[in-house]
Amino acid sequence: MKIEKAIKQNRPFKTPYHKAAVNLIFTSNWLNDQHRSFFKHYDLTRKQFNVLRIVKGAGEPISTAAIRERLLDKMSDASRVVDRLEKKDLVSKQTCPSDKRLVDIALTKKGGALLEKIAKKDNQLGAVLKNLSEKEATQLSNLLDKMRG
């Protein structure tokens, strides 16, 4: 669906750049809604899923500071997200052996099992991009990288 139709805009955009910016914002919100709906079935938020994936990807306990650096949403409060995941028994906190002031985060068995369960449904998560070919998805990703410089 064209952005003009999606937002019910009757007048043309001032510039192609303005149109692209509005389209990016609208599409970002649409994608966030799709992900929110998907993760709701697992009692997770997108931010919580992001933290779980970071912890798993680290392969060993990782500090909240390192998690914060890797988050997709830089405005996220990593400590608060970790606290919520700990209450759900999806991660555990440990004092960092090399620096007692730091806390390391590790994935629990329950957290690992949940990520495996979600991975089996990963095709549903990727299905939001079903209208794009692999080549178009690669092109889109490259253009977004270029836009950020």
C-alpha positions, 0 to 999 in steps of 0.5 A: 500500500502506498504511503499516501493511501495508508495515511490518507494524504491527498496532497503530494509530499514536498520532496522525495526526502520528506516522503521517504522520512514519513514512510520510514516512520510509518513503516517502523511503527507498523513493524513494531506493531507486528513484532509486539503482536508476535512476542505477546504470545510469549509474554515478552516485549521486543526489548526483552527479546532483544536482551535475551538474544544478546545474552545468548549471542554472547555465549557467556555471562555479559554485563548490563553495560555490554548489553546496553551497547548492543541494544537495538533501542538505545533508549532502553533501560537495560537494567530494568529490562534485565530485572523483568527477565530475572523475575520471569526466571529467563536470566540470572544475575551474578557478580562479575568475578573480575570487577565486584561492582559489575553484574553479569547476566546469564541465560537460564535454562528456561530462557534458553528453552523459550528462545528455542521455542521462538526460533521454531516460529522464526518464519512467522517473524520474518513473514512481515517482509514477505512482500519483498524478495531476498534481493529486495530485502538486501537492497533495502538493508543496504539503503538503510545502512547508506542512509545512516552513513 
